[in-house]
Amino acid sequence: MTMTMPTHVGDTAQDAPVAPPRKRRHRGRDVAAGYAFLTPWLLGFFLLTAGPMVASLYLAFTDYNLFAPPQWIGLDNFTRLLGDPDYHQAWKVTGTYVLLGTPIKLASALAVAMLLNNRFRGKGFYRSAFYLPSLVGASVSIAIVWKAMFIDNGPVDTVQQFFGLPAGGWVGQPDRSMPMLILLTVWQFGAPMVIFLAGLKQVPAELYEAASVDGAGPWRKFTRITIPMLSPVLFFNLLLETIHAFQIFNSAYIISSGTGGPARSTLFYTLYLYFRGFRDFDMGYASAMAWVLVLAIGIVTVIFFRSSKLWVHYSGESR
């Protein structure tokens, strides 16, 4: 019996078709056009972001005062951080601000978003009014106005005196400066509020109707339906606002008049970094501080992503 051998012995798949020369030329022009449009962004990234980051990483291992060439000193800047009391105070102030300001801000944003998710007249106006502080809240002018409101004999002090509360203003008071700055960041809850509101729109109304039939109250609906369904949005807002809180600078600098406040009560990390780099001209030390901050934010981000597997629920995901 005669057997017919296949034409291509051992072939299991057809070779990929080769594009004709004209098509390859068109594809090459498209790629070149794409890179041409990306060129401004690439130049900005490498010249204004990546380049300074690499330079600061090098300076973190040097003794550099802006007026003389940097001298390589290895890890000396990082070991100096361990014995710097102001450095530890800066971390203490920043940690307090992150741990208190961020949860209060997000809780306020979620509460207002749930109120605005209801149907009532003038809803668009209230949404715009609550979002407005987020547009101007980070500016220097708002920090100046906020400081004027909380100074001695200012509007807030006048209201306190009317109700028989202790006067004296909040600015310059070690025990009141941090609450004042936390109130400022809470006042800027417009951006996370809008994101929460968008998330609430995606929660199926049938879930609440079924829970009502089962006799669930408002609190049970909130904990069993709203929070699980909003967990991806909550994770996004929590991560973003935590990173922003680590980077606070403008309001702290303006309200403390560039001093860090009495008893260093508002000496935030970025503010102390600015002092060492541009007041003391210890740029090598400041660069080391900057990279420690980058590392800290990176660690916090990794912890958030790892822990999100335990409490973030995505629609259609099996648990």
PEBEL-V799581 format. One record per pair of residues at least 6 apart in sequence whose C-alpha atoms are under 6 Angstrom apart, sorted by the first residue. I is the first residue (numbers start at 1). J is the second residue. D is the distance in whole Angstrom. If there is no record, write none. Layout:
i j d
I J D
I J D
//
This chain:
i j d
56 287 5
59 284 5
60 284 5
60 287 5
60 288 4
61 72 6
61 73 6
61 74 5
61 75 6
62 70 6
62 71 5
62 72 4
62 73 5
62 284 5
63 70 5
63 71 5
63 284 5
64 70 4
64 283 5
64 284 5
65 281 5
65 282 5
65 283 6
77 285 5
90 267 5
90 268 5
90 269 5
91 269 6
93 268 6
94 268 5
98 245 6
101 182 5
105 186 4
105 189 6
109 189 5
109 193 4
113 193 5
113 197 5
130 190 6
131 190 4
133 188 5
134 188 5
134 190 5
134 191 6
137 188 6
143 251 5
147 255 6
149 155 5
149 156 6
150 156 6
150 169 6
150 170 5
151 169 5
151 170 6
151 171 5
152 168 5
152 169 4
157 167 6
157 169 5
161 167 6
170 176 5
170 177 6
171 177 6
174 262 6
174 265 5
231 312 5
231 313 6
232 312 6
249 270 6
249 271 6
260 266 5
260 267 4
273 286 5
276 282 5
276 286 6
277 283 5
277 286 5
//
